């Protein structure tokens, strides 16, 4: 805690070699969102494959396919809520007067 407070009193030097703190946070946030979207997409694909296997009479049973579908549904709902919160935050920032 003390280190983070003292780190604030000494601003980082702005050199062209090291990215700024804002750029690093921006990149890590972007990477986190990209990873989340990729995971949701993978769950959707897995659910589709499970349904196809059940439909074709494959080894998957109906219970596993339903679980995969529910996991994919919950993931999509979560992603939509994250998107909604991000839009609300953006709109709130845009309403701020400078």
Secondary structure, DSSP 8 states (H G I E B T S, - for coil): -HHHHHHHHS-----SSS--HHHHHHHHHHHHHHHHHHHHHHHHHHHHHHHHHHHHT-S--HHHHHHHHHHHHHHHHHHHHHHHHHHHHHHHHHH---
